[in-house]
């Protein structure tokens, strides 16, 4: 495979993520629970997600690159994908923050990694990395995609999925 084709492949993967998962917004929420170790009330600050409305999505798009948190992202596309959630979480195993709500960026990364490991010999059967340079090169292509690809076509695609 020509490595120059990989960004286009990543774009198709992202379109599939968008078309397959309804966009959600993260909402701050404090959830009290009884701590099983001491019997006292503790709190979980993981929040919750709800289906994103058109107005909420439009506000997210308007704020790309302008919010306080924007400095943590390498591009508007990276910021967008890390702020659109799905209705699924994975455990964090962190006290008082038990859920990590899955984002479009998480799904894209997972899809890319599955493709990478199924098409290239990066690890041997014992789990030892046998081609670190290739692994780093492929990861760099992924990061370059996030950093240098316009968010606009993906914004339009997400807008189509919001009721």
C-alpha positions as CSV (number, residue, x, y, z in Angstrom):
1,X,0.0,0.0,0.0
2,X,1.2,3.5,-0.9
3,X,1.4,5.5,2.4
4,X,0.1,8.6,0.5
5,X,-3.3,6.8,0.3
6,X,-3.6,6.3,4.1
7,X,-5.0,9.8,4.9
8,X,-7.9,9.1,2.4
9,X,-8.4,5.8,4.1
10,X,-8.6,7.5,7.5
11,X,-11.1,10.0,6.1
12,X,-13.3,7.1,5.0
13,X,-13.0,5.5,8.4
14,X,-14.1,8.8,10.0
15,X,-17.1,9.1,7.7
16,X,-18.1,5.5,8.7
17,X,-17.8,6.5,12.4
18,X,-20.0,9.5,11.8
19,X,-22.6,7.6,9.8
20,X,-22.7,4.8,12.4
21,X,-22.9,6.7,15.7
22,X,-25.4,9.4,16.7
23,X,-23.6,12.4,18.1
24,X,-23.9,13.1,21.8
25,X,-22.9,16.0,24.0
26,X,-21.2,15.5,27.4
27,X,-23.1,17.1,30.3
28,X,-21.5,17.8,33.7
29,X,-23.3,15.7,36.3
30,X,-22.5,14.7,39.9
31,X,-23.7,11.2,40.7
32,X,-23.8,10.2,44.4
33,X,-23.2,6.6,45.4
34,X,-22.5,4.6,48.5
35,X,-18.8,3.8,48.7
36,X,-18.6,0.0,49.1
37,X,-15.4,0.2,51.2
38,X,-16.5,2.7,53.9
39,X,-20.3,2.9,53.5
40,X,-20.2,6.7,53.1
41,X,-21.6,8.8,50.3
42,X,-19.1,9.4,47.5
43,X,-19.6,11.2,44.2
44,X,-18.7,10.4,40.7
45,X,-18.0,13.3,38.4
46,X,-18.0,11.4,35.0
47,X,-21.0,13.3,33.8
48,X,-23.5,11.9,31.3
49,X,-24.2,12.3,27.6
50,X,-27.3,13.1,25.7
51,X,-28.2,13.3,22.0
52,X,-26.8,16.5,20.6
53,X,-29.2,19.1,19.2
54,X,-28.5,21.1,16.1
55,X,-28.1,24.3,18.1
56,X,-25.6,22.6,20.5
57,X,-23.6,21.3,17.6
58,X,-23.6,24.7,15.9
59,X,-22.3,26.2,19.1
60,X,-19.5,23.6,19.3
61,X,-18.5,24.3,15.7
62,X,-18.5,28.1,16.3
63,X,-16.3,27.6,19.4
64,X,-13.6,25.5,17.7
65,X,-10.3,27.2,18.2
66,X,-11.8,29.8,20.5
67,X,-12.6,28.2,23.8
68,X,-10.3,27.9,26.8
69,X,-9.8,24.2,26.1
70,X,-8.9,24.7,22.5
71,X,-5.2,24.9,23.3
72,X,-5.2,21.2,24.2
73,X,-6.0,20.2,20.6
74,X,-3.8,20.2,17.5
75,X,-6.5,21.4,15.2
76,X,-10.2,22.2,14.8
77,X,-10.8,18.7,13.6
78,X,-9.0,17.2,16.6
79,X,-11.1,19.5,18.9
80,X,-14.3,18.5,17.1
81,X,-13.7,14.8,17.3
82,X,-12.8,14.9,21.0
83,X,-16.0,16.8,21.8
84,X,-18.5,14.7,20.0
85,X,-19.4,11.7,22.1
86,X,-21.4,8.5,21.7
87,X,-23.8,6.9,24.2
88,X,-21.1,4.5,25.4
89,X,-18.5,4.6,28.1
90,X,-15.5,2.5,29.3
91,X,-14.4,2.2,32.9
92,X,-11.5,4.4,34.0
93,X,-10.7,2.7,37.3
94,X,-10.1,6.2,38.7
95,X,-11.7,7.2,42.0
96,X,-14.6,9.6,41.5
97,X,-14.3,9.5,37.8
98,X,-15.4,6.0,36.8
99,X,-16.6,6.5,33.3
100,X,-14.7,7.7,30.2
101,X,-17.4,8.6,27.6
102,X,-16.3,7.4,24.2
103,X,-15.7,10.2,21.6
104,X,-15.6,10.1,17.8
105,X,-11.8,10.5,18.1
106,X,-11.6,7.4,20.3
107,X,-13.6,5.4,17.7
108,X,-11.5,6.7,14.8
109,X,-8.3,5.8,16.7
110,X,-9.6,2.3,17.5
111,X,-10.7,1.7,13.9
112,X,-7.3,2.9,12.6
113,X,-5.4,0.7,15.0
114,X,-7.4,-2.3,14.1
115,X,-6.7,-1.7,10.4
116,X,-3.0,-1.0,11.1
117,X,-2.5,-4.3,13.1
118,X,-4.4,-6.3,10.5
119,X,-2.4,-5.0,7.5
120,X,1.1,-4.7,8.9
121,X,3.3,-6.9,11.0
122,X,4.1,-4.7,13.9
123,X,3.9,-7.2,16.8
124,X,4.9,-10.9,16.8
125,X,2.7,-13.6,18.3
126,X,4.2,-13.0,21.7
127,X,3.2,-9.3,21.7
128,X,6.8,-8.1,21.1
129,X,7.1,-5.1,18.8
130,X,9.0,-6.1,15.7
131,X,8.6,-3.0,13.6
132,X,8.7,0.1,15.8
133,X,9.7,2.4,13.0
134,X,6.7,1.3,10.9
135,X,4.4,1.7,13.9
136,X,5.7,5.2,14.6
137,X,5.4,6.1,10.9
138,X,1.8,5.0,10.7
139,X,0.9,6.8,14.0
140,X,2.5,10.0,12.6
141,X,0.3,9.7,9.4
142,X,-2.7,9.5,11.7
143,X,-1.6,12.5,13.8
144,X,-0.8,14.5,10.6
145,X,-4.4,13.7,9.4
146,X,-5.9,15.1,12.6
147,X,-3.6,18.2,12.5
148,X,-3.8,19.0,8.8
149,X,-7.2,17.9,7.6
150,X,-10.1,20.4,7.4
151,X,-13.0,19.8,9.8
152,X,-15.6,21.2,7.4
153,X,-16.6,18.2,5.4
154,X,-17.0,16.2,8.6
155,X,-19.0,19.0,10.2
156,X,-21.4,18.7,7.2
157,X,-21.6,14.9,7.6
158,X,-22.3,15.2,11.3
159,X,-25.1,17.8,10.7
160,X,-26.9,15.2,8.5
161,X,-27.1,12.8,11.4
162,X,-28.6,15.2,13.9
163,X,-32.4,15.1,14.1
